[in-house]
Amino acid sequence: MTAVASEASGAGPPPPDVDIVTFGCRLNAYESEVIRRRAAEDGLSDAIVFNTCAVTNEAVRQARQAIRKARRERPGAKVIVTGCAAQIDPAAFAAMPEVDLVLGNAEKSQAGAYAAPPAGAEPLRVRVNDIMSVRETAGHLIEGLKDRARAYVEVQNGCDHRCTFCIIPYGRGNSRSAAAGEVVEQVRRLAAQGYREVVLTGVDVTSWGADLPGQPTLGQLVARILKLVPELPRLRLSSIDAAEIDPDLLRCLATEPRLMPYLHLSLQAGDDMILKRMKRRHGRADALKLVAEVRAVRPDVAFGADLIAGFPTETDEMFENTLRLVDEAGLAFLHVFPFSARPGTPAARMPKVKGEVVKARAARLRAAGEAALARHLEGQVGRTLSGLVERPGVARGEDFTEIAFEGEAEVGGVCDLVVTGHDGRRVLATAAGAA
């Protein structure tokens, strides 16, 4: 959900003179790899593709700013805009003189999307269809890779829920699941390529299977992957909804050490009234019960969470309930977002909290998150962690702890790391040996 632009990395070289600029969530980053391959297959050249985010007004502003800058720096390049912001408001991007083509979220991954029109045909500047009409599964997108260390498999796309603050369903459409067999085969191929860790990702991952025959659960998918791909050392889940963790997933956490002990929860708030006004499907007690149940079966688990500061009507007392949740739930990794009213959502019509109050509350939440992370890191000192090496000198522990280490270890490999201290953001360690 972080609105930061970056050039998408990839397993292979990009098409000639084509840059992919990604904003927002990890899912967008993975899908940028699909865009990269489609652009190469379609023969696109001398172009810049912006894969946008719509989660906040700031994300949209940053995209528009980057588009204008790109046109100044590369006046002859073709500028293509896609992603959630383009899906939700294609007219706004089509009105920008810098933009040559606007593609919807369904169109951005289709074969031929980036091909030149046939001779004599009038090129369409906007190709954005009704995302709610999309019914195919996410299977055509599951091959997106982000870096050399791990692979990502998109098992689901879209969302059936309508939280009052969220515009994303209107950019992604309703929930669609990739078939279990397709997912297993893709994971098997990635393991055969040497990837030690695969991450299952999507917009609302825990809803996986609800639209498939028999309505299988995410926990059943995880169990099937681990059983049928025994050569895969590490399987990880991306952000999940606290309201939808099923008994099979809890059983996998309890019995499968290859399922990584880290859950990033979409909590958003810690006050029941605010959660109700957000139209979330869990309450404060539900969140605390969940973390207790998971810790009971997997004591080494760590939790992260998304939290919104200054949601409309939030009083000081309501905010304090959210602030206390950080410690009561034992959260280690926080993503804090000041409330951003998205036009067209119910929350945008609710009584707003003053801007300076929102800013101050976000700062307090971030400070609480920094203190919680420091406590988590302190608890790792003296331990030997198994780390997946992301780049030279930097690895990621099973519980998502970042590890800065001294010593030699192959990128993409797993090695034992002896923790000697921390710097408040990550632990410091020495390599004990690569695997």
Beta strands, then each sheet from edge to edge (+ up, - down):
strand 1: 6-7
strand 2: 18-22
strand 3: 47-52
strand 4: 78-83
strand 5: 101-103
strand 6: 126-127
strand 7: 151-154
strand 8: 156-157
strand 9: 176-177
strand 10: 197-201
strand 11: 234-237
strand 12: 262-268
strand 13: 302-309
strand 14: 333-338
strand 15: 384-391
strand 16: 394-397
strand 17: 402-406
strand 18: 414-422
strand 19: 427-434
sheet 1: 1+ 2- 3- 4- 5- 6-
sheet 2: 7+ 10+ 11+
sheet 3: 8+ 9-
sheet 4: 12+ 13+ 14+
sheet 5: 15+ 16- 17+ 19+ 18- 15+
end
